[in-house]
Amino acid sequence: MKNLGRTCLFIFMLCIPIASLAVPNQLAIHFSGVSGKVNDNVKQALANLRNEVRHPLSPSSIQAFYSKAPRVIKSAIEPYGFFRARIQKSLTRNKNIWTANFNIIPGAAIRISEVDLKITGPGIHDRAFERLHERFPLKAGHVLHTEEYEKAKQLLYDIASTRGYFKAKMLKSKIYINLISYRARIVFQFETGPRYFFGYTVFSDTPFDPRFLEKFLAYREGERYNYRKIQKTQTDLINSNYFDQTIVHPVPKEAIGREVPINIELTPRKRFQYDLGLGYGTDTGPRGTLGFTVRRINATGHRFHTLIQASQKYSNATASYLIPGANPITDLYTFSAGYADFDQVTGSGTSRKVSAKYTTAFGDWQQTFALTYLNERYNIRSFPFTKSEVTYPSTSWQYINTKNILKAKYGFRFSGFIAGTPKSGISKTAFSQIRVDLKLVTNLFKHTRILMRTSMGHTDIRNLENLPFSLQFFAGGAQSIRGYRYNAIGPGRNLFTGSVEIQQRIKGDWYLAAFFDVGNVTDGNPFNSNKWFEGVGPGIVWVSPIGMLEVTVANAINQPNHPWLVQFTMGPAL
């Protein structure tokens, strides 16, 4: 017996390392027959079931997974309306590798036979709830998706919270499924509760007068609550450029009666801003910029800004004092004074200017009224220096329609300018002038976009040499007719330029471009094609986070001995 025990112990000790060398079982899972979200849901469901299987895998645990899997698959596809699914399955084994295959035959999806939506309470006549019946995402005849059902339920709560029904509640929400008729019936009973109103507004401590901040509010105390007005208030405060951070939030729990107080937390931007920049432009040569801004001078939002720009061909210095109008979101008064020195192929000189402007916006339109005093000493081409002094009123309009001005796929821009004055004691030159600029961006194909622009203008004046240089019409340059130097064409009483550019995306935000520019500045008919200046060439474009950066190589067709000109532009396409 003692020898027998020793023998058994020896055999047991020998089996331990042999067992430790055994290869563990592995389970591979494959399924087919579904796609999209249904496929993703089945995949996740089987992965969850697989994680419940004990380790190491044994034949019995694998068999348990295999037997439960069809029920799990059916549960995973039922939220998408498949209640008559059949599962074809097989389980194979090759040594230690087990393979479970499931072929899903989903069958027809169940459809909604009726949507019974009942809204009760004071909000029953609210237009938002009345329109909901027409645009409710669940309708008879649609395939039943429980995701859509949950979205529809959330939509009711979203409308209620947006419109100020803070005590709204769902009385009933059920899906009734009849597997015999294979139809689904959905029932919603939603109680709106009373609608709340805007209460008092509390601003966090800032250097600004609360009466000034109240001008940014899109709502008034006592009005019916609407969360969109909360959003607009926050957007307007952010766009004011006074604050780094703006948080506008209602506090329904602190409502007095049915008036909800609004808390606005504001983090002012630094009072002083300094700008320093170095660069190069094909129209200006090397250039430098120095700027200084006082974002707030007093508690009512007055600002001051000064900017100095220096380059080989054009230098200027401007100081501006800005005062918000009665509506600081749309209205602004600007008083400015500036000095400029210019030297280009068509002339050179100095300019002094003082102006007062009022700018207002309505919708996508912006309008500016200005009164400007302009004093210039200049020469045009080979003519002697002339001194011109003029005080003139002007008005300008601008309209921009695009979803993303920095990366516009579609968009339109209109700019218009009208100025003029009779000869008088404060204006030694009589003139009138009108100019229109149009830009269009559109997609021809998915990765091909077209940019078109045109400028037209007319000046009515007896002696063109008496018109200040800065009011003269010129053409040529990276933003005008490419292939010609900056403002090399002109001056003249009439202006016309046009451009067509095709940009083809090659990778990411990079495009190859080809363009054709045409136009003229003349005292005669600017649309006479026999006298047009034309530029053509290729380019490369990067649509960057700060706008479109483009390098072009242009040829001036009308000047056959003129070398190809490399030009650079930066900024939004519109």
Secondary structure as the mmCIF struct_conf table of DSSP 4:
data_model
#
loop_
_struct_conf.conf_type_id
_struct_conf.id
_struct_conf.beg_label_comp_id
_struct_conf.beg_label_asym_id
_struct_conf.beg_label_seq_id
_struct_conf.end_label_comp_id
_struct_conf.end_label_asym_id
_struct_conf.end_label_seq_id
HELX_RH_AL_P HELX_RH_AL_P1 LYS A 2 SER A 20
TURN_TY1_P TURN_TY1_P1 LEU A 21 LEU A 21
BEND BEND1 ALA A 22 ALA A 22
HELX_LH_PP_P HELX_LH_PP_P1 VAL A 23 ASN A 25
STRN STRN1 GLN A 26 SER A 32
BEND BEND2 GLY A 33 GLY A 33
HELX_RH_AL_P HELX_RH_AL_P2 GLY A 36 ASN A 51
TURN_TY1_P TURN_TY1_P2 GLU A 52 GLU A 52
BEND BEND3 VAL A 53 VAL A 53
BEND BEND4 HIS A 55 PRO A 56
HELX_RH_AL_P HELX_RH_AL_P3 PRO A 59 ILE A 77
HELX_RH_3T_P HELX_RH_3T_P1 GLU A 78 TYR A 80
TURN_TY1_P TURN_TY1_P3 GLY A 81 GLY A 81
STRN STRN2 PHE A 82 PHE A 82
BEND BEND5 ARG A 84 ARG A 84
STRN STRN3 ARG A 86 ASN A 94
TURN_TY1_P TURN_TY1_P4 LYS A 95 ASN A 96
STRN STRN4 ILE A 97 ILE A 105
HELX_LH_PP_P HELX_LH_PP_P2 ALA A 108 ALA A 108
STRN STRN5 ALA A 109 ALA A 109
HELX_LH_PP_P HELX_LH_PP_P3 ILE A 110 ILE A 110
STRN STRN6 ARG A 111 THR A 120
BEND BEND6 GLY A 121 GLY A 121
HELX_RH_3T_P HELX_RH_3T_P2 PRO A 122 HIS A 125
HELX_RH_AL_P HELX_RH_AL_P4 ARG A 127 ARG A 135
BEND BEND7 PRO A 137 PRO A 137
TURN_TY1_P TURN_TY1_P5 ALA A 140 GLY A 141
BEND BEND8 HIS A 142 HIS A 142
STRN STRN7 VAL A 143 VAL A 143
HELX_LH_PP_P HELX_LH_PP_P4 LEU A 144 LEU A 144
HELX_RH_AL_P HELX_RH_AL_P5 THR A 146 ARG A 163
TURN_TY1_P TURN_TY1_P6 GLY A 164 GLY A 164
TURN_TY1_P TURN_TY1_P7 PHE A 166 LYS A 167
STRN STRN8 LYS A 169 ASN A 178
TURN_TY1_P TURN_TY1_P8 LEU A 179 TYR A 182
STRN STRN9 ARG A 183 GLU A 191
HELX_LH_PP_P HELX_LH_PP_P5 PRO A 194 TYR A 196
STRN STRN10 PHE A 197 PHE A 203
HELX_LH_PP_P HELX_LH_PP_P6 SER A 204 SER A 204
BEND BEND9 ASP A 205 ASP A 205
BEND BEND10 PRO A 207 PHE A 208
HELX_RH_AL_P HELX_RH_AL_P6 PRO A 210 LEU A 213
HELX_RH_3T_P HELX_RH_3T_P3 GLU A 214 PHE A 216
BEND BEND11 ALA A 218 TYR A 219
TURN_TY1_P TURN_TY1_P9 GLU A 221 GLY A 222
BEND BEND12 GLU A 223 GLU A 223
STRN STRN11 ARG A 224 ARG A 224
HELX_LH_PP_P HELX_LH_PP_P7 TYR A 225 TYR A 225
HELX_RH_AL_P HELX_RH_AL_P7 TYR A 227 ASN A 239
TURN_TY1_P TURN_TY1_P10 SER A 240 ASN A 241
BEND BEND13 TYR A 242 TYR A 242
STRN STRN12 PHE A 243 PRO A 250
HELX_RH_3T_P HELX_RH_3T_P4 PRO A 252 GLU A 254
STRN STRN13 ILE A 256 ILE A 256
TURN_TY1_P TURN_TY1_P11 GLY A 257 ARG A 258
STRN STRN14 GLU A 259 PRO A 268
HELX_LH_PP_P HELX_LH_PP_P8 ARG A 269 LYS A 270
BEND BEND14 ARG A 271 ARG A 271
STRN STRN15 PHE A 272 GLY A 281
TURN_TY1_P TURN_TY1_P12 THR A 282 THR A 284
STRN STRN16 GLY A 285 VAL A 294
BEND BEND15 ARG A 295 ARG A 295
BEND BEND16 ILE A 297 ASN A 298
TURN_TY1_P TURN_TY1_P13 ALA A 299 THR A 300
STRN STRN17 ARG A 303 SER A 311
BEND BEND17 GLN A 312 LYS A 313
STRN STRN18 TYR A 314 PRO A 324
BEND BEND18 ALA A 326 ASN A 327
TURN_TY1_P TURN_TY1_P14 PRO A 328 THR A 330
STRN STRN19 LEU A 332 GLN A 344
TURN_TY1_P TURN_TY1_P15 VAL A 345 THR A 346
STRN STRN20 GLY A 347 PHE A 362
TURN_TY1_P TURN_TY1_P16 GLY A 363 ASP A 364
STRN STRN21 TRP A 365 ILE A 380
TURN_TY1_P TURN_TY1_P17 ARG A 381 SER A 382
BEND BEND19 PHE A 383 PHE A 383
HELX_LH_PP_P HELX_LH_PP_P9 PRO A 384 PHE A 385
STRN STRN22 THR A 386 THR A 402
BEND BEND20 LYS A 403 LYS A 403
BEND BEND21 ILE A 405 ILE A 405
TURN_TY1_P TURN_TY1_P18 LEU A 406 LYS A 407
BEND BEND22 LYS A 409 TYR A 410
STRN STRN23 GLY A 411 THR A 421
STRN STRN24 SER A 424 SER A 424
TURN_TY1_P TURN_TY1_P19 GLY A 425 ILE A 426
STRN STRN25 SER A 427 SER A 427
BEND BEND23 LYS A 428 LYS A 428
STRN STRN26 PHE A 431 PHE A 445
TURN_TY1_P TURN_TY1_P20 LYS A 446 HIS A 447
STRN STRN27 THR A 448 ASP A 460
BEND BEND24 ARG A 462 ARG A 462
HELX_RH_3T_P HELX_RH_3T_P5 LEU A 464 ASN A 466
BEND BEND25 LEU A 467 LEU A 467
HELX_RH_3T_P HELX_RH_3T_P6 PHE A 469 LEU A 471
BEND BEND26 GLN A 472 GLN A 472
STRN STRN28 ALA A 475 ALA A 475
BEND BEND27 GLY A 477 GLY A 477
TURN_TY1_P TURN_TY1_P21 ALA A 478 GLN A 479
BEND BEND28 SER A 480 ILE A 481
TURN_TY1_P TURN_TY1_P22 ARG A 482 GLY A 483
BEND BEND29 TYR A 484 TYR A 484
TURN_TY1_P TURN_TY1_P23 TYR A 486 ASN A 487
STRN STRN29 ILE A 489 ILE A 489
BEND BEND30 ARG A 493 ARG A 493
STRN STRN30 ASN A 494 LYS A 507
TURN_TY1_P TURN_TY1_P24 GLY A 508 ASP A 509
STRN STRN31 TRP A 510 THR A 522
BEND BEND31 ASP A 523 GLY A 524
TURN_TY1_P TURN_TY1_P25 PRO A 526 PHE A 527
HELX_RH_3T_P HELX_RH_3T_P7 SER A 529 LYS A 531
STRN STRN32 PHE A 533 SER A 544
TURN_TY1_P TURN_TY1_P26 PRO A 545 ILE A 546
STRN STRN33 GLY A 547 ALA A 556
TURN_TY1_P TURN_TY1_P27 ILE A 557 ASN A 558
TURN_TY1_P TURN_TY1_P28 PRO A 560 ASN A 561
BEND BEND32 HIS A 562 HIS A 562
HELX_LH_PP_P HELX_LH_PP_P10 PRO A 563 TRP A 564
STRN STRN34 LEU A 565 GLY A 571
#
